Amino acid sequence: MGQLTGGDPSLLRRINSAVVLHALRGAEFPTLTDLTRITGLSRPTVEGVIDGLMVAGLVVEDTPEEGEARRQGRPARRFRFRAEAGHLLGVEIGPHRVAALLSGLDGRVIGAGSRDVTETAPADERLERVRSTVADVLRRAGVARSSLRAVGVGSPGIVEADGTVRLGTALPEWTGLALGERLRRSFRCPVLVENDANAAAVAEHWKGAATDSDDVVFVLAGLSPGAGALIGGRLHRGFGGAAGEIGALHLLGRGATPETLLSTTDEPLHPLDEPAVADVFAHAKRGDSRAQAAVERFIQRLVHDVAALVLALDPELVVIGGWAAGLDGVLEPLRGELARFCLRPPRVTLSLLGEAAVATGALRLALDHVEEQLFAVEGTVTGRH
C-alpha cells in the first residue's frame, strides 16, 4: 500500500489529499460532484487527488449493479475508501487478562479476543499470552498478519516513547522491560506502547463518555489508581510520561496505602486481589460496619487523589473506570467530595466502555499513527512530540 509522505511535490497536494480522503471516509459512495461540494476544492483537483489515492490503494471506484447501469445510462462515478487496505490492532496487557481488538483502516472493529492470565505470571508468559491472543483474533477474522499497519498497546506503568516501561509495579518483571522492542519482533509494522490509563482516556474521548469534551481526566480506579488526561483534546503525558500517577500520592506523607485503607483486618489487601476488594464492598453493602468504614476510607482517598488532578488541570469532565466503576456507592460520594474540594467541580460520570476501554484506546493509538503517516496534515490526539 502506498503512502503520502512529506516527499510529495507540495504541501498543498498533501493538504488536498487529506481533505479528500477525510471526505471519502465520512460519505457513502460519493461522486466527484459530491466530493467537490464537501471539500470546496475544484473538480480537476479532486479528480487528480482521487487518481493518486487509487494508485496508492486507498480508494476504489464503486461499480454499479448491471440493472442499475442499464436504467441510468452512464452513471456518475462513485468512490469508496478502502478500509480493508490494511488492518490495525489494539492490545491491552493487564494483571488478570490480555485482550486484542482488530479493525480496518476506518477503526471499525472486525475482531476481538481475550485470555486470562494470572497476576503472578512472569513477563515472558504474559507476552506469550499476548501473541497467542493476537494470532487467534487474526485467524478467526481471516486477516493476514502482513496486512497489519500498526499495533497499539496499553500497559500499566510509566512508559517511555520507545515503549520501554520505566516503572511498572503492577506486573512482575515489568519495570525496565523493553516492551515495545519485544513486541516488534512479532510484527512487521510499528508497535506503539502507551500507559493504560492514558489509552483509556483516549478511548472515552473517541467512543465513550467524553466524546463531547476536550478537557478530560480518566481515572483508572483501583487500589493503585492511575489517571490519563486530555488537555484541549490532546493527550497529556508529562515530560517523562509520568503524568497522572495519582497512585503514588500516598508517598507524600499520606500514611497508609490504599490496600491498607480497604482492609477489614490487620493485614493489607494484595494490590491485585480484585475478588478480595469486591468482597469488602459486598460486605459493606450488606451493612458490615468494619467493611463500611473501610469503603469510606477508600473513597475518601480516591476523592483526594482525583481532586489533586482536578485542581491542577481544571477538566470539564472526570470519567471513572477500572474495577471501582462497577462497585455501588463510588460515584455520588466522588461528586459530593469534589464539590467540597474543588474551586469549579467538574462533571463526573462512569466509563461507557468498561473493560474494553484500554484496548479501544490502544486501537485509536494505532489508527492515529496510520492516519498521520498516510494523510494527516496536523498532529493527532495521541501523537508523541
C-alpha positions as CSV (number, residue, x, y, z in Angstrom):
1,M,0.0,0.0,0.0
2,G,1.3,3.4,-1.0
3,Q,2.0,6.3,1.4
4,L,1.5,10.0,1.0
5,T,4.6,11.4,2.6
6,G,6.5,14.7,3.1
7,G,8.3,13.9,-0.1
8,D,5.2,14.7,-2.2
9,P,5.7,17.6,-4.6
10,S,4.0,20.2,-2.4
11,L,2.3,20.7,1.0
12,L,-0.8,21.9,-0.9
13,R,-1.1,18.5,-2.6
14,R,-0.8,16.8,0.8
15,I,-3.4,19.0,2.3
16,N,-5.8,18.4,-0.6
17,S,-5.3,14.6,-0.3
18,A,-6.0,14.8,3.4
19,V,-9.2,16.8,2.8
20,V,-10.5,14.5,0.1
21,L,-9.7,11.3,2.0
22,H,-11.4,12.5,5.1
23,A,-14.5,13.4,3.0
24,L,-14.4,10.0,1.4
25,R,-14.3,8.2,4.8
26,G,-17.3,10.3,6.0
27,A,-19.5,9.9,3.0
28,E,-21.3,6.9,1.5
29,F,-20.1,6.2,-2.1
30,P,-19.7,9.9,-3.0
31,T,-19.4,11.1,-6.6
32,L,-16.8,13.6,-7.8
33,T,-19.6,16.3,-7.6
34,D,-20.2,15.3,-4.0
35,L,-16.6,15.5,-3.1
36,T,-16.2,18.9,-4.8
37,R,-19.1,20.2,-2.8
38,I,-18.0,18.7,0.5
39,T,-14.3,19.8,0.2
40,G,-14.7,23.1,-1.6
41,L,-11.9,22.0,-4.0
42,S,-12.2,22.3,-7.7
43,R,-13.3,19.3,-9.7
44,P,-9.9,18.9,-11.5
45,T,-8.1,19.0,-8.1
46,V,-10.5,16.4,-6.7
47,E,-10.0,14.2,-9.8
48,G,-6.2,14.4,-9.5
49,V,-6.3,13.5,-5.8
50,I,-8.7,10.6,-6.4
51,D,-6.4,9.2,-9.1
52,G,-3.4,9.3,-6.7
53,L,-5.4,7.7,-3.9
54,M,-6.5,4.9,-6.2
55,V,-2.9,4.3,-7.2
56,A,-1.9,4.2,-3.5
57,G,-4.6,1.5,-2.9
58,L,-6.7,3.7,-0.5
59,V,-9.6,4.3,-2.8
60,V,-11.6,2.2,-5.2
61,E,-14.3,3.1,-7.7
62,D,-17.6,1.6,-6.8
63,T,-19.2,-0.4,-9.7
64,P,-23.0,-0.1,-10.0
65,E,-25.1,-3.2,-10.5
66,E,-25.8,-4.2,-14.1
67,G,-29.5,-3.5,-13.8
68,E,-28.9,0.0,-12.3
69,A,-26.4,0.8,-15.1
70,R,-29.0,0.0,-17.8
71,R,-31.6,2.2,-16.2
72,Q,-29.4,5.2,-15.7
73,G,-27.3,5.0,-18.8
74,R,-23.8,6.1,-17.8
75,P,-24.0,6.7,-14.1
76,A,-21.7,9.1,-12.2
77,R,-18.5,7.6,-10.9
78,R,-18.7,6.8,-7.2
79,F,-15.8,6.1,-4.9
80,R,-15.2,4.3,-1.7
81,F,-12.4,4.5,0.9
82,R,-10.8,1.0,1.1
83,A,-10.8,0.3,4.9
84,E,-9.7,-3.2,4.0
85,A,-6.4,-1.9,2.5
86,G,-4.8,-2.5,5.9
87,H,-5.6,-3.5,9.4
88,L,-4.9,-2.3,13.0
89,L,-4.6,-3.9,16.4
90,G,-5.3,-2.5,19.8
91,V,-3.9,-4.7,22.7
92,E,-4.4,-4.5,26.4
93,I,-2.0,-6.1,28.8
94,G,-3.4,-6.2,32.3
95,P,-2.8,-8.1,35.6
96,H,-5.5,-10.6,35.0
97,R,-6.1,-10.7,31.2
98,V,-4.8,-9.7,27.9
99,A,-7.2,-8.5,25.1
100,A,-7.0,-7.6,21.5
101,L,-9.2,-5.6,19.1
102,L,-8.8,-5.8,15.3
103,S,-10.0,-3.2,12.8
104,G,-9.7,-2.0,9.3
105,L,-8.3,1.5,8.4
106,D,-11.5,3.1,9.4
107,G,-11.2,2.0,13.0
108,R,-14.3,-0.2,12.9
109,V,-13.8,-3.4,15.0
110,I,-14.0,-6.6,13.0
111,G,-12.4,-9.0,15.5
112,A,-11.8,-9.3,19.2
113,G,-10.5,-11.8,21.7
114,S,-9.1,-12.1,25.3
115,R,-7.4,-14.6,27.5
116,D,-7.0,-14.8,31.2
117,V,-3.5,-14.6,32.8
118,T,-2.6,-14.8,36.5
119,E,-1.3,-11.7,38.3
120,T,1.9,-13.6,39.2
121,A,2.8,-14.6,35.6
122,P,6.3,-13.6,34.6
123,A,6.9,-11.3,31.7
124,D,7.7,-14.0,29.1
125,E,4.5,-15.9,29.9
126,R,2.4,-12.7,29.7
127,L,3.9,-11.7,26.4
128,E,3.3,-15.2,25.0
129,R,-0.3,-14.9,26.0
130,V,-0.5,-11.7,24.0
131,R,1.0,-13.4,21.0
132,S,-1.4,-16.3,21.1
133,T,-4.4,-14.0,21.6
134,V,-3.5,-11.9,18.6
135,A,-2.9,-15.0,16.5
136,D,-6.3,-16.3,17.4
137,V,-8.0,-13.0,16.6
138,L,-6.3,-12.8,13.2
139,R,-7.1,-16.4,12.3
140,R,-10.8,-16.0,13.2
141,A,-11.1,-12.8,11.2
142,G,-9.3,-14.3,8.2
143,V,-6.7,-11.4,8.3
144,A,-3.1,-12.0,7.3
145,R,-0.5,-10.7,9.8
146,S,1.3,-9.0,6.9
147,S,-1.7,-6.6,6.4
148,L,-1.2,-5.0,9.9
149,R,-0.2,-1.4,9.5
150,A,0.2,-0.5,13.2
151,V,-0.3,-2.1,16.7
152,G,-1.2,0.0,19.7
153,V,-0.6,-1.4,23.2
154,G,-1.9,-0.3,26.6
155,S,0.1,-1.4,29.6
156,P,0.4,-0.5,33.3
157,G,3.4,1.6,34.2
158,I,5.3,4.7,33.2
159,V,6.0,4.2,29.5
160,E,8.8,5.9,27.6
161,A,8.5,7.0,23.9
162,D,10.3,3.9,22.6
163,G,7.9,1.6,24.5
164,T,10.2,0.8,27.5
165,V,8.4,0.5,30.8
166,R,10.5,2.8,33.1
167,L,8.5,1.8,36.1
168,G,5.8,-0.8,36.3
169,T,5.0,-2.2,39.8
170,A,1.6,-3.8,38.9
171,L,3.1,-6.7,36.9
172,P,6.0,-9.0,37.7
173,E,9.3,-8.3,35.8
174,W,7.7,-5.2,34.2
175,T,10.0,-2.4,35.4
176,G,12.7,-1.9,32.8
177,L,11.0,-4.2,30.3
178,A,11.7,-3.2,26.7
179,L,8.0,-3.9,25.9
180,G,7.9,-2.2,22.5
181,E,11.1,-3.9,21.3
182,R,9.9,-7.3,22.5
183,L,6.6,-7.0,20.7
184,R,8.1,-5.5,17.5
185,R,9.7,-8.9,16.9
186,S,6.2,-10.4,16.3
187,F,5.1,-7.7,13.8
188,R,6.4,-6.1,10.6
189,C,4.7,-2.8,11.5
190,P,5.1,0.0,14.1
191,V,4.2,-1.0,17.7
192,L,3.2,1.9,19.9
193,V,3.0,1.4,23.6
194,E,1.0,3.7,25.9
195,N,0.2,3.7,29.6
196,D,-3.2,2.0,30.2
197,A,-5.0,5.0,31.8
198,N,-3.8,7.2,29.0
199,A,-5.1,4.8,26.5
200,A,-8.5,4.6,28.3
201,A,-8.7,8.4,28.3
202,V,-8.3,8.5,24.6
203,A,-10.9,5.7,24.1
204,E,-13.5,7.6,26.1
205,H,-12.9,10.7,24.1
206,W,-13.2,8.7,20.9
207,K,-16.1,6.4,21.6
208,G,-17.2,6.7,25.2
209,A,-18.3,9.1,27.9
210,A,-16.1,12.0,26.8
211,T,-16.9,12.4,23.1
212,D,-18.2,16.0,23.7
213,S,-15.4,17.1,26.0
214,D,-11.8,18.1,25.2
215,D,-10.6,18.6,28.8
216,V,-11.0,15.2,30.4
217,V,-9.5,13.3,33.3
218,F,-10.0,9.5,33.1
219,V,-9.4,7.7,36.4
220,L,-8.5,4.0,36.3
221,A,-9.7,3.4,39.8
222,G,-8.3,0.6,41.9
223,L,-6.1,0.0,44.9
224,S,-3.3,1.7,42.9
225,P,-5.2,4.2,40.8
226,G,-3.9,5.9,37.7
227,A,-5.2,8.6,35.5
228,G,-5.0,9.9,32.0
229,A,-5.7,13.4,30.9
230,L,-6.7,15.2,27.7
231,I,-6.0,18.9,27.6
232,G,-7.5,20.8,24.7
233,G,-8.3,17.4,23.1
234,R,-4.6,16.2,23.2
235,L,-3.2,13.5,25.4
236,H,-1.0,14.9,28.2
237,R,1.8,12.6,29.2
238,G,4.1,15.0,31.0
239,F,7.8,15.4,30.4
240,G,8.7,11.9,31.4
241,G,5.4,10.1,30.8
242,A,4.5,10.0,34.5
243,A,1.6,12.5,34.4
244,G,-1.5,11.1,36.2
245,E,0.3,8.7,38.5
246,I,-2.0,9.5,41.4
247,G,-1.5,6.1,43.0
248,A,1.8,7.5,44.3
249,L,0.3,10.4,46.3
250,H,0.3,8.3,49.5
251,L,4.1,8.6,49.4
252,L,3.8,12.4,50.1
253,G,3.2,11.8,53.8
254,R,-0.3,10.5,53.4
255,G,0.3,7.5,55.6
256,A,-1.5,4.2,54.9
257,T,-1.5,2.7,51.5
258,P,-4.9,2.2,49.7
259,E,-4.6,-1.6,50.2
260,T,-4.4,-1.0,54.0
261,L,-7.2,1.5,54.0
262,L,-9.6,-1.0,52.4
263,S,-8.6,-3.9,54.6
264,T,-11.0,-5.1,57.3
265,T,-8.3,-6.9,59.1
266,D,-4.8,-6.1,60.3
267,E,-3.3,-7.4,57.0
268,P,-3.3,-5.2,53.9
269,L,-5.0,-6.5,50.8
270,H,-2.9,-7.6,47.9
271,P,-3.0,-4.7,45.3
272,L,-4.1,-7.1,42.5
273,D,-6.6,-9.2,44.5
274,E,-9.8,-7.8,42.9
275,P,-12.1,-10.5,44.3
276,A,-11.0,-9.6,47.9
277,V,-11.7,-5.9,47.1
278,A,-15.2,-6.8,45.7
279,D,-15.8,-8.9,48.8
280,V,-15.2,-5.9,51.1
281,F,-17.6,-3.8,49.1
282,A,-20.2,-6.6,49.2
283,H,-20.0,-6.8,53.0
284,A,-20.3,-3.0,53.2
285,K,-23.5,-3.1,51.1
286,R,-24.9,-5.8,53.5
287,G,-24.3,-3.5,56.5
288,D,-21.0,-4.8,57.9
289,S,-19.7,-1.9,59.9
290,R,-16.0,-2.7,59.5
291,A,-16.4,-3.1,55.7
292,Q,-18.4,0.2,55.6
293,A,-15.6,2.0,57.4
294,A,-13.0,0.5,55.0
295,V,-15.0,1.6,51.9
296,E,-15.4,5.1,53.3
297,R,-11.7,5.3,53.9
298,F,-11.0,4.1,50.3
299,I,-13.5,6.5,48.7
300,Q,-12.0,9.4,50.7
301,R,-8.5,8.6,49.4
302,L,-9.8,8.2,45.9
303,V,-11.5,11.6,46.1
304,H,-8.3,13.3,47.4
305,D,-6.3,11.7,44.6
306,V,-8.7,12.8,41.9
307,A,-9.1,16.2,43.5
308,A,-5.4,16.8,43.2
309,L,-5.6,16.4,39.4
310,V,-8.8,18.4,39.1
311,L,-7.3,21.3,40.9
312,A,-4.2,21.2,38.7
313,L,-5.9,20.7,35.4
314,D,-9.5,22.1,35.8
315,P,-11.1,19.5,33.5
316,E,-14.6,19.8,32.3
317,L,-15.2,16.1,32.9
318,V,-13.9,13.2,35.1
319,V,-14.6,9.7,33.9
320,I,-14.3,6.9,36.4
321,G,-13.3,3.5,35.0
322,G,-11.5,0.4,36.3
323,W,-13.0,-2.1,38.6
324,A,-14.2,0.5,41.1
325,A,-16.5,1.8,38.4
326,G,-18.6,-1.3,38.8
327,L,-19.0,-1.1,42.5
328,D,-22.0,0.6,44.0
329,G,-21.6,3.8,46.0
330,V,-18.5,5.3,44.4
331,L,-19.9,7.9,42.0
332,E,-22.1,10.0,44.3
333,P,-19.5,10.4,47.1
334,L,-17.0,11.4,44.5
335,R,-19.3,14.1,43.2
336,G,-20.1,15.4,46.6
337,E,-16.5,15.5,47.8
338,L,-15.1,17.0,44.6
339,A,-17.7,19.8,45.1
340,R,-16.2,20.4,48.5
341,F,-12.6,20.3,47.5
342,C,-12.6,21.9,44.0
343,L,-13.0,25.5,43.1
344,R,-15.1,24.5,40.0
345,P,-16.3,21.0,40.3
346,P,-16.2,19.0,37.1
347,R,-18.9,16.7,35.8
348,V,-18.3,13.2,37.0
349,T,-19.5,10.1,35.1
350,L,-18.8,6.4,34.7
351,S,-16.9,4.9,31.8
352,L,-19.2,3.8,28.9
353,L,-16.5,1.4,27.6
354,G,-15.9,-0.6,30.7
355,E,-13.2,-3.3,30.4
356,A,-12.8,-2.5,26.7
357,A,-11.5,1.0,27.3
358,V,-7.8,0.2,27.3
359,A,-7.8,-2.0,24.2
360,T,-10.0,0.6,22.4
361,G,-7.6,3.4,23.3
362,A,-4.7,1.3,22.0
363,L,-6.6,0.8,18.8
364,R,-7.1,4.5,18.5
365,L,-3.3,4.9,19.1
366,A,-2.6,2.7,16.1
367,L,-5.3,4.4,14.0
368,D,-3.7,7.8,14.8
369,H,-0.3,6.6,13.7
370,V,-1.6,5.3,10.4
371,E,-3.6,8.5,9.7
372,E,-0.6,10.6,10.5
373,Q,1.6,8.6,8.2
374,L,-0.9,8.4,5.3
375,F,-2.8,11.6,5.2
376,A,-2.8,13.8,8.3
377,V,-1.6,17.3,8.0
378,E,-1.5,18.2,11.7
379,G,-0.6,16.1,14.7
380,T,-3.1,13.6,16.1
381,V,-4.6,13.3,19.6
382,T,-2.1,10.7,20.7
383,G,1.0,11.6,18.6
384,R,4.2,11.9,20.5
385,H,6.3,15.1,20.0
